[in-house]
Amino acid sequence: MEKISLTSYDTYIKALTDISRAITSDLFIGDILKLIVLVTAKVTGMDICSLWLLEEGRGEKKLRLAATQAMDPEYLKERSLALGEGVVGYVAQHNRRMIIPDVLSEPRFKERELAEKLGLVSMLSEPLAIKDSEVIGVLNCFTLEPHEFTGPEISLVTTVANQASLAIHNTRLMVKARVIEEELATRKKIERAKEIVMTQRSLSADQAFRWLQKKSMDTRKSMKEIAEAVLLSADM
């Protein structure tokens, strides 16, 4: 890939604009992540860019490869690292950038076999953090030749990481809000259906709820589906 010089202010601003447009696109999170690595690789001229996300939830924290523009089947395989493991895990755990001239000479780098196979040499690994504290992932950039990362390149990748962090965080918040909204809507439907069953069958609130539960188990349908069927029949 031909490298785009970032020494020109206009080129640098255009690169940021292209990336910002990709990140703020009205797309699903998976598509946004793919756009981030694709556009980042294009404007910086890096051979491989990849984005790792810290999994949400309890238990041992792990980082998983979420997106890359690399097409090699070996790189596309599902991969994960524990928090603190390897370069990616270290960057995420300490919220600290790492610049590595030669990955094969870096003790923390874990994927040596992959690096040898693909010819990976220099690496820039940038944390994805919310408000400079909560790390949610890592953005990696690799070159296939020895490379000294310039100030504008580092600044660009840092800006991309900051924008990507915000986009991912906001998308997750929206998803959670939608889930909560759907749960509340489902509860309202079940309550309304329960009241109808109570009236139609002269049952108490607990008996009506158990009736809905039994229907759900017998028909192998969700409580939401049973409630919707009750509401529909009441309207007819």
N, C-alpha and C positions, 0 to 999 in steps of 0.2 A: 504494500500500500504506500502511495506517495505521501511523504510527510508534509503537513501544512505548517508553514512557518508562523509562529505566534509572536514574532518580534514586531509585526505591524499591529498598531492599536486597533485599526479597523477590522483586521482579521480576527483579533482576539475577541472583540465585541460581537462580531458575527458568530463566532464559535459559541459564545455564551448564549446568544439569542437562539441559535439552533437547538441547543441542549435544553434551554428553558422551555421552548415551544414543545419539545418532545415530552418533557416531564409533566407539563401542565395539560397534556392532551386528555380529552374525555374518553379514556380507555380503561380497561380492566388493569389491575395491578401487574399481572404477568406481562401484558403488552407494554406497559410503561417501563418495566425493568429491562425488557429487550431493547426498547428504543434508547434507553440511557446508555447501555453498553455499546450499542451500534453507533450512535452519534458521537459518543466520547472517543471511540476508536477512530472514527472518520476524521474528526477535527484535530486530534492530537497526532494521528499517524501511528498510534501504537498498534502492534500486531495482534495482540489479544487483550481484551478487557473482560473482566468478569465481576459479578456482583454476588456477594454472599450475604444471607440474612440470618440473624439470630432468631431461632425458633421461639415463639411465645409459649408459655405454659410452665408447669412445675417440673421438678426433677432436674437431671443434669442438663445444663444449657449446651446446645449444639448450634453450630453454624452450618448451613447448607447452601450449596451452589444454587442460586436462584435464576441467574441469567448470564449468557455469554454470547458474543457474536462469532466465536470460533466455530468452525464447521467440522473439525476433526472429531470422529466418533469417540476417540479416547478422552477428549476433553469434555464431551457432552455427557459422559456417564455420571450418574448420580453420585455426589460426593458430600461428605460431611466431616466436620472437625469439632472437637470439644472446645469449649471456651478455654483459651490459654494454650491450645495445641497448635503447633506450627506457626508460621508467620501470620496467617489470617487470625488464628485464635489469640495470638499475642497482641496484635493491633486492636482487636475487639476488646480484650480484657483490660488493656491499659489506655485505651482511647488515644493511641499514639501512632503517628505515621511511621512507616518504615520504607527506606529507600535502599535497595540491594543491587550493587553493581553486577554480581554474578550469583544467581540463586543456588548453584551447585556448591558454592563456597560458603553458603549461609547455614550454620548449624540448625537453625530453627525451621528451615524449609523442609517440609515433609514429603512433597511429591516429586522426588528426584527421578524416579523412573519415567514419569510423565514429562518432566522437563527435558530429559535426555532424548526422549522419543520425538518431542515437538521442537526441540532446539531452543527452549526458553533460556534467556540470559539475564537481562536486567529487569528489575521489578519495582514498581511504586505501589505501595499498599496504603490506602487512605481509609480511616474509620468513618462510618456513617453514624452521626450522633445527633440527638435532639437536645437543643439548648446546651451544647458543649459538655453534656454529662451522660445522658442515657444513650449508650451505643446500641444500634439496632442492626448493624451489618458492616460490611467492608467492601470497598471498591478497589479492585486490582487492575493494574496496567502492566503488560509485559512487552518486551521487545525481543526480537530474534537475533539481534546484534548487540554488542556492548554499547551501552548508552548512558550518558550523563544527563539526568533530568534537569532541565533548565527551570529558572524561577517562574517564567510564564506558564510552563507546562504544569508545574506543581500547583501554582495558583489556580489554573483552570480546573484541574482534577479536584482540588479542595472545594471550589465553588460548586462543581457538579455534585460532589458528595453531600454538601450542605443542602442543595436544592432537592436532591434525591431523597435525603432523610426526611425532609419536610413533606414531600409528596407521599412517601410511603406511610409516614405517621398519620397524615390526614386521611389517607385512603382507609387505613385500618380503623380509624375512629368512625368514619362513615359506615363501614361495614358493621361495626359493633352497634352503632345507632340503629341501623336497619334491622339487625337481628332482634334488638330490644323492642323495636316498634312492632315487628312481626309477632313476637311473643305476646305483647300486650293485646294485639288485635285478636290473636288466637284465644287468649284467656277470656276476652269479652264475648267472643262467639260461643265458647263453651258455657259461660255463665248464662247467656241468653237461651241457649239450647236446654240447659238444665232447668230453667224456669218453665219452659214450654213442656218438658217432660213431667215436671212436678204437677202442672195444671192438668195435662191430658191424662195422666195415670194416677193421680191422687197420691203422689209419693212425697216423702220428705226431701230436703235438700241433699242429705247424704245418700239416700236411696236413689235419687235421680242421677246423682253423679256416678254411683256404682253401676247404674243401668247403662250409662254412656260408656263407661270403662269396659263393661262386658261386651257391648256391641263392637267396641273397638277391637277387642281381643278375638271375638268370634269371627269378625269379617277381615281381620288383619289389616285394618285401616287405622289411620291416625285419629286421635281424638278430634283434631281439627276437621277432618273429613266427615266424621260422624256428626259433629255439631253443625256443619254446613248443610248436611242432608236433612237434619231435623228442622233447621231454619227454613230450608227450601220447601219442605213438606207443609210447614205451618203457613207459608205464604200462599200455597196453592188452594 
